[in-house]
Amino acid sequence: MQQTYFHRLYAHSKTLFWTVVLFCGLTILLTLSGHQITPFFLWAMFSEKEDIRTTHQVIDIRLNGETFNYTKELIDANRHIVTGSIFYYYKIKNNHDTDPTRTFFEEKLGHRYERIRPVLERITNDASQDAAFQAWLHRYLEQSTHREIKTLEVKLQTWAYNDAGQLNLLDTQIIF
């Protein structure tokens, strides 16, 4: 008769066996009750359905009045830092100048949110960092492009495909 993993584990170490059994049992119990165990299992990270988007948002950056083609002029890492930062800044602006991380924890924790609110206020962004972010982006783009930037404009364009398969500009919002 061939022994299973659990039989061999029990023979090797009863303490380790019960630790593994307890971990597996708690994982199953918490999963069935709708909770996630971090940092090991973040099920929603892999199981969310991706909806088909009807619109696409594109960042339009103008340096010294000229369109800046960041897809060609920045290396991948710098481009992702710039676009990711701008999109997050936009999310904060659309969330009443509140970092979406705060909103997420407030909704997730309910009345227990007050316990971590002081920490989140120290480590997340709000309207008081607007000027600092804009100054940082200005410096970062100057260093990344190796040129002096006198004016920096950032807009968010919303595009959609029509029935003929052509892209149409639907909206342009000034971010700063």
C-alpha positions as CSV (number, residue, x, y, z in Angstrom):
1,M,0.0,0.0,0.0
2,Q,1.4,3.4,-1.1
3,Q,1.2,6.1,1.6
4,T,-0.2,9.5,0.8
5,Y,1.5,12.8,1.4
6,F,-0.5,13.3,4.6
7,H,0.4,9.8,5.9
8,R,4.1,10.4,5.3
9,L,3.9,13.9,6.8
10,Y,2.2,12.6,9.9
11,A,4.9,9.9,10.3
12,H,7.6,12.5,9.9
13,S,6.2,15.3,12.1
14,K,2.9,15.4,13.9
15,T,3.3,19.2,14.6
16,L,3.9,19.9,10.9
17,F,1.1,17.6,9.9
18,W,-1.4,19.5,12.1
19,T,-0.1,22.8,11.0
20,V,-0.6,21.9,7.3
21,V,-4.1,20.4,8.0
22,L,-5.1,23.5,10.0
23,F,-3.8,25.8,7.3
24,C,-5.7,23.9,4.6
25,G,-8.9,23.7,6.7
26,L,-8.8,27.5,7.5
27,T,-8.1,28.3,3.8
28,I,-11.1,26.3,2.7
29,L,-13.3,27.8,5.5
30,L,-12.3,31.4,4.7
31,T,-12.6,30.9,1.0
32,L,-16.1,29.5,1.4
33,S,-17.0,32.4,3.7
34,G,-15.8,34.9,1.0
35,H,-12.6,36.1,2.6
36,Q,-9.1,36.1,1.1
37,I,-5.9,35.2,2.8
38,T,-3.0,37.4,2.1
39,P,-0.2,37.4,1.0
40,F,-0.7,33.8,-0.2
41,F,-4.0,33.7,-2.0
42,L,-5.6,36.7,-3.7
43,W,-8.2,34.9,-5.7
44,A,-9.9,38.1,-7.1
45,M,-6.6,39.0,-8.6
46,F,-6.9,36.1,-11.1
47,S,-10.7,35.5,-11.3
48,E,-12.3,38.8,-12.1
49,K,-14.0,38.9,-15.5
50,E,-12.6,41.5,-17.9
51,D,-15.4,43.4,-19.5
52,I,-15.2,44.6,-23.1
53,R,-14.5,48.3,-23.1
54,T,-16.4,50.5,-25.5
55,T,-14.1,53.5,-24.9
56,H,-10.4,53.8,-24.4
57,Q,-8.5,56.5,-22.5
58,V,-5.3,58.0,-23.8
59,I,-3.0,60.5,-22.0
60,D,-2.1,63.5,-24.1
61,I,1.1,65.2,-22.9
62,R,2.3,68.5,-24.3
63,L,5.7,69.7,-23.6
64,N,6.4,73.4,-24.4
65,G,3.2,73.4,-26.4
66,E,4.1,70.4,-28.6
67,T,2.6,66.9,-28.4
68,F,5.0,64.5,-26.7
69,N,5.0,61.0,-28.1
70,Y,5.9,59.2,-24.9
71,T,5.4,55.8,-26.6
72,K,8.5,56.5,-28.7
73,E,10.5,58.8,-26.6
74,L,10.4,57.0,-23.2
75,I,11.7,53.6,-22.4
76,D,9.1,51.2,-21.2
77,A,9.8,51.6,-17.5
78,N,9.7,55.4,-17.6
79,R,6.6,55.3,-19.8
80,H,4.7,53.1,-17.3
81,I,5.8,55.3,-14.4
82,V,4.6,58.4,-16.1
83,T,1.3,57.0,-17.4
84,G,0.5,55.0,-14.3
85,S,1.1,58.1,-12.1
86,I,-1.1,60.3,-14.2
87,F,-3.9,57.7,-14.3
88,Y,-3.7,57.4,-10.5
89,Y,-3.7,61.2,-10.1
90,Y,-6.8,61.3,-12.3
91,K,-8.5,58.6,-10.2
92,I,-7.8,60.7,-7.0
93,K,-9.3,63.8,-8.7
94,N,-12.4,61.9,-9.7
95,N,-12.7,60.5,-6.2
96,H,-13.2,63.9,-4.6
97,D,-9.4,64.4,-4.1
98,T,-9.3,61.2,-2.0
99,D,-6.9,58.3,-2.7
100,P,-8.9,55.3,-4.0
101,T,-6.9,53.2,-1.5
102,R,-8.7,55.0,1.4
103,T,-12.1,54.5,-0.3
104,F,-11.4,50.8,-0.8
105,F,-10.5,50.2,2.8
106,E,-13.3,52.3,4.1
107,E,-15.8,50.2,2.0
108,K,-14.1,46.9,2.9
109,L,-13.7,47.5,6.6
110,G,-16.8,49.5,7.5
111,H,-16.7,50.8,11.1
112,R,-13.3,49.2,11.6
113,Y,-11.8,51.6,9.1
114,E,-11.3,54.2,11.9
115,R,-8.6,52.0,13.4
116,I,-6.3,52.3,10.3
117,R,-7.5,55.8,9.1
118,P,-4.5,57.7,10.7
119,V,-2.0,55.4,9.0
120,L,-3.7,55.6,5.6
121,E,-3.8,59.4,5.8
122,R,0.0,59.4,6.3
123,I,0.8,57.0,3.5
124,T,-1.8,57.9,0.8
125,N,-2.4,61.0,-1.3
126,D,-4.9,63.8,-1.2
127,A,-5.4,67.3,-2.7
128,S,-2.5,68.7,-0.6
129,Q,0.0,66.8,-2.8
130,D,-1.3,68.2,-6.1
131,A,1.4,70.8,-6.6
132,A,4.1,68.3,-5.4
133,F,3.0,65.7,-8.0
134,Q,2.9,68.2,-10.8
135,A,6.4,69.4,-9.9
136,W,7.6,65.8,-9.7
137,L,6.2,65.0,-13.1
138,H,7.8,68.1,-14.6
139,R,11.2,67.1,-13.2
140,Y,10.8,63.5,-14.1
141,L,10.0,64.3,-17.7
142,E,12.9,66.7,-17.9
143,Q,15.3,64.1,-16.7
144,S,13.8,61.3,-18.9
145,T,13.7,63.4,-22.1
146,H,17.0,65.3,-21.4
147,R,15.4,68.6,-22.3
148,E,14.2,71.7,-20.6
149,I,10.5,71.9,-20.1
150,K,8.9,75.3,-19.8
151,T,5.3,74.3,-20.0
152,L,3.6,71.0,-19.2
153,E,0.0,70.2,-20.1
154,V,-1.7,66.9,-19.5
155,K,-5.1,65.9,-20.9
156,L,-7.1,62.7,-20.9
157,Q,-8.7,61.8,-24.2
158,T,-11.5,59.3,-24.5
159,W,-11.7,57.4,-27.8
160,A,-14.2,54.9,-29.2
161,Y,-14.6,52.9,-32.3
162,N,-17.6,53.6,-34.5
163,D,-19.5,50.9,-36.5
164,A,-17.1,51.3,-39.4
165,G,-14.2,50.5,-37.1
166,Q,-12.7,54.0,-37.1
167,L,-11.5,55.7,-33.9
168,N,-13.4,58.8,-32.9
169,L,-12.4,61.3,-30.2
170,L,-15.3,61.5,-27.8
171,D,-14.0,63.8,-25.0
172,T,-10.9,65.6,-23.8
173,Q,-10.4,66.5,-20.2
174,I,-7.7,68.8,-18.9
175,I,-5.9,67.1,-16.0
176,F,-3.5,70.0,-15.4
